[in-house]
């Protein structure tokens, strides 16, 4: 079972790999860890700038 605090990092790692595959950009183009906190990702009013 994935705990809440582990879900974002795991999903981000997979999303980063998918973004590399889809864009043909270098993996280093994307931040190594999710730049948003768990609280920010859960906030429906949060919009990254």
N, CA, C and O atoms as CSV, one atom per row, in Angstrom:
chain,resi,resn,atom,element,x,y,z
A,1,UNK,N,N,0.850,-1.181,0.000
A,1,UNK,CA,C,0.000,0.000,0.000
A,1,UNK,C,C,0.899,1.251,0.000
A,1,UNK,O,O,1.875,1.328,0.746
A,2,UNK,N,N,0.553,2.208,-0.839
A,2,UNK,CA,C,1.315,3.451,-0.910
A,2,UNK,C,C,0.719,4.447,0.076
A,2,UNK,O,O,-0.484,4.710,0.068
A,3,UNK,N,N,1.577,4.988,0.917
A,3,UNK,CA,C,1.137,6.002,1.859
A,3,UNK,C,C,1.023,7.341,1.148
A,3,UNK,O,O,1.668,7.571,0.125
A,4,UNK,N,N,0.205,8.213,1.694
A,4,UNK,CA,C,-0.054,9.510,1.071
A,4,UNK,C,C,1.232,10.273,0.780
A,4,UNK,O,O,1.381,10.840,-0.302
A,5,UNK,N,N,2.168,10.292,1.738
A,5,UNK,CA,C,3.395,11.056,1.540
A,5,UNK,C,C,4.333,10.418,0.511
A,5,UNK,O,O,5.302,11.050,0.090
A,6,UNK,N,N,4.059,9.178,0.104
A,6,UNK,CA,C,4.854,8.504,-0.920
A,6,UNK,C,C,4.221,8.602,-2.304
A,6,UNK,O,O,4.898,8.391,-3.310
A,7,UNK,N,N,2.940,8.917,-2.362
A,7,UNK,CA,C,2.204,8.907,-3.630
A,7,UNK,C,C,2.707,9.963,-4.607
A,7,UNK,O,O,2.919,9.661,-5.781
A,8,UNK,N,N,2.898,11.181,-4.149
A,8,UNK,CA,C,3.333,12.260,-5.038
A,8,UNK,C,C,4.726,11.976,-5.600
A,8,UNK,O,O,4.908,12.061,-6.815
A,9,UNK,N,N,5.716,11.643,-4.771
A,9,UNK,CA,C,7.039,11.356,-5.336
A,9,UNK,C,C,7.030,10.212,-6.359
A,9,UNK,O,O,7.704,10.292,-7.386
A,10,UNK,N,N,6.274,9.160,-6.082
A,10,UNK,CA,C,6.219,8.026,-7.006
A,10,UNK,C,C,5.542,8.441,-8.312
A,10,UNK,O,O,6.047,8.144,-9.395
A,11,UNK,N,N,4.425,9.114,-8.216
A,11,UNK,CA,C,3.718,9.560,-9.417
A,11,UNK,C,C,4.566,10.538,-10.219
A,11,UNK,O,O,4.564,10.505,-11.450
A,12,UNK,N,N,5.288,11.405,-9.523
A,12,UNK,CA,C,6.128,12.384,-10.209
A,12,UNK,C,C,7.258,11.697,-10.971
A,12,UNK,O,O,7.552,12.069,-12.107
A,13,UNK,N,N,7.890,10.707,-10.363
A,13,UNK,CA,C,8.966,9.976,-11.057
A,13,UNK,C,C,8.449,9.368,-12.357
A,13,UNK,O,O,9.106,9.452,-13.395
A,14,UNK,N,N,7.278,8.761,-12.293
A,14,UNK,CA,C,6.691,8.154,-13.489
A,14,UNK,C,C,6.294,9.217,-14.511
A,14,UNK,O,O,6.501,9.034,-15.711
A,15,UNK,N,N,5.730,10.320,-14.043
A,15,UNK,CA,C,5.329,11.403,-14.946
A,15,UNK,C,C,6.541,12.034,-15.623
A,15,UNK,O,O,6.481,12.407,-16.794
A,16,UNK,N,N,7.627,12.150,-14.889
A,16,UNK,CA,C,8.863,12.722,-15.444
A,16,UNK,C,C,9.385,11.832,-16.573
A,16,UNK,O,O,9.784,12.332,-17.625
A,17,UNK,N,N,9.384,10.529,-16.359
A,17,UNK,CA,C,9.825,9.604,-17.405
A,17,UNK,C,C,8.919,9.672,-18.631
A,17,UNK,O,O,9.396,9.616,-19.764
A,18,UNK,N,N,7.633,9.790,-18.405
A,18,UNK,CA,C,6.682,9.908,-19.506
A,18,UNK,C,C,6.900,11.218,-20.271
A,18,UNK,O,O,6.831,11.243,-21.500
A,19,UNK,N,N,7.160,12.295,-19.544
A,19,UNK,CA,C,7.411,13.592,-20.187
A,19,UNK,C,C,8.666,13.525,-21.057
A,19,UNK,O,O,8.693,14.091,-22.149
A,20,UNK,N,N,9.695,12.842,-20.583
A,20,UNK,CA,C,10.926,12.676,-21.369
A,20,UNK,C,C,10.623,11.913,-22.659
A,20,UNK,O,O,11.072,12.293,-23.740
A,21,UNK,N,N,9.868,10.851,-22.525
A,21,UNK,CA,C,9.525,10.021,-23.689
A,21,UNK,C,C,8.676,10.794,-24.695
A,21,UNK,O,O,8.906,10.705,-25.901
A,22,UNK,N,N,7.704,11.547,-24.207
A,22,UNK,CA,C,6.782,12.256,-25.095
A,22,UNK,C,C,7.391,13.497,-25.745
A,22,UNK,O,O,7.002,13.872,-26.851
A,23,UNK,N,N,8.338,14.131,-25.067
A,23,UNK,CA,C,8.890,15.389,-25.583
A,23,UNK,C,C,10.253,15.231,-26.248
A,23,UNK,O,O,10.716,16.136,-26.942
A,24,UNK,N,N,10.891,14.091,-26.042
A,24,UNK,CA,C,12.257,13.862,-26.529
A,24,UNK,C,C,13.257,14.854,-25.949
A,24,UNK,O,O,14.313,15.089,-26.538
A,25,UNK,N,N,12.932,15.435,-24.804
A,25,UNK,CA,C,13.851,16.322,-24.100
A,25,UNK,C,C,14.687,15.496,-23.137
A,25,UNK,O,O,14.305,14.389,-22.758
A,26,UNK,N,N,15.821,16.038,-22.749
A,26,UNK,CA,C,16.683,15.364,-21.785
A,26,UNK,C,C,15.990,15.276,-20.425
A,26,UNK,O,O,15.235,16.172,-20.048
A,27,UNK,N,N,16.248,14.211,-19.706
A,27,UNK,CA,C,15.655,14.038,-18.378
A,27,UNK,C,C,16.026,15.194,-17.452
A,27,UNK,O,O,15.244,15.578,-16.582
A,28,UNK,N,N,17.215,15.740,-17.644
A,28,UNK,CA,C,17.676,16.846,-16.801
A,28,UNK,C,C,16.877,18.138,-17.026
A,28,UNK,O,O,17.012,19.086,-16.253
A,29,UNK,N,N,16.054,18.183,-18.066
A,29,UNK,CA,C,15.194,19.335,-18.328
A,29,UNK,C,C,14.143,19.499,-17.228
A,29,UNK,O,O,13.722,20.610,-16.908
A,30,UNK,N,N,13.737,18.379,-16.666
A,30,UNK,CA,C,12.665,18.366,-15.680
A,30,UNK,C,C,13.243,18.247,-14.271
A,30,UNK,O,O,14.217,17.524,-14.063
A,31,UNK,N,N,12.653,18.948,-13.302
A,31,UNK,CA,C,13.153,18.850,-11.924
A,31,UNK,C,C,13.204,17.388,-11.471
A,31,UNK,O,O,12.335,16.588,-11.816
A,32,UNK,N,N,14.222,17.061,-10.703
A,32,UNK,CA,C,14.403,15.688,-10.242
A,32,UNK,C,C,13.310,15.270,-9.254
A,32,UNK,O,O,12.895,14.112,-9.234
A,33,UNK,N,N,12.856,16.202,-8.450
A,33,UNK,CA,C,11.772,15.920,-7.501
A,33,UNK,C,C,10.628,16.889,-7.767
A,33,UNK,O,O,10.832,17.979,-8.301
A,34,UNK,N,N,9.451,16.486,-7.396
A,34,UNK,CA,C,8.274,17.326,-7.597
A,34,UNK,C,C,8.459,18.666,-6.887
A,34,UNK,O,O,8.744,18.696,-5.690
A,35,UNK,N,N,8.299,19.767,-7.609
A,35,UNK,CA,C,8.520,21.077,-7.010
A,35,UNK,C,C,7.351,21.574,-6.140
A,35,UNK,O,O,7.405,22.677,-5.596
A,36,UNK,N,N,6.328,20.779,-6.019
A,36,UNK,CA,C,5.142,21.190,-5.258
A,36,UNK,C,C,4.950,20.304,-4.036
A,36,UNK,O,O,5.237,19.108,-4.067
A,37,UNK,N,N,4.467,20.902,-2.977
A,37,UNK,CA,C,4.224,20.156,-1.743
A,37,UNK,C,C,2.939,19.346,-1.860
A,37,UNK,O,O,2.118,19.581,-2.747
A,38,UNK,N,N,2.781,18.400,-0.961
A,38,UNK,CA,C,1.550,17.619,-0.918
A,38,UNK,C,C,0.355,18.542,-0.709
A,38,UNK,O,O,-0.700,18.352,-1.314
A,39,UNK,N,N,0.528,19.534,0.147
A,39,UNK,CA,C,-0.553,20.488,0.406
A,39,UNK,C,C,-0.926,21.246,-0.872
A,39,UNK,O,O,-2.109,21.429,-1.159
A,40,UNK,N,N,0.068,21.684,-1.632
A,40,UNK,CA,C,-0.212,22.422,-2.864
A,40,UNK,C,C,-0.934,21.542,-3.886
A,40,UNK,O,O,-1.857,22.004,-4.556
A,41,UNK,N,N,-0.526,20.298,-4.006
A,41,UNK,CA,C,-1.154,19.418,-4.993
A,41,UNK,C,C,-2.588,19.049,-4.597
A,41,UNK,O,O,-3.379,18.630,-5.443
A,42,UNK,N,N,-2.918,19.204,-3.319
A,42,UNK,CA,C,-4.270,18.890,-2.850
A,42,UNK,C,C,-5.182,20.112,-2.851
A,42,UNK,O,O,-6.395,19.983,-2.685
A,43,UNK,N,N,-4.608,21.286,-3.035
A,43,UNK,CA,C,-5.365,22.543,-2.989
A,43,UNK,C,C,-5.971,22.836,-4.353
A,43,UNK,O,O,-5.251,23.122,-5.310
A,44,UNK,N,N,-7.297,22.764,-4.443
A,44,UNK,CA,C,-7.962,22.998,-5.724
A,44,UNK,C,C,-7.805,24.444,-6.215
A,44,UNK,O,O,-8.017,24.721,-7.396
A,45,UNK,N,N,-7.442,25.346,-5.337
A,45,UNK,CA,C,-7.254,26.738,-5.731
A,45,UNK,C,C,-5.818,27.073,-6.102
A,45,UNK,O,O,-5.537,28.190,-6.537
A,46,UNK,N,N,-4.907,26.120,-5.936
A,46,UNK,CA,C,-3.496,26.357,-6.232
A,46,UNK,C,C,-3.274,26.279,-7.734
A,46,UNK,O,O,-3.716,25.343,-8.401
A,47,UNK,N,N,-2.577,27.284,-8.247
A,47,UNK,CA,C,-2.204,27.280,-9.674
A,47,UNK,C,C,-0.744,27.705,-9.756
A,47,UNK,O,O,-0.409,28.849,-9.451
A,48,UNK,N,N,0.133,26.774,-10.172
A,48,UNK,CA,C,1.566,27.114,-10.220
A,48,UNK,C,C,1.836,28.211,-11.243
A,48,UNK,O,O,1.222,28.262,-12.308
A,49,UNK,N,N,2.759,29.074,-10.893
A,49,UNK,CA,C,3.079,30.155,-11.819
A,49,UNK,C,C,4.312,29.848,-12.626
A,49,UNK,O,O,4.722,30.658,-13.458
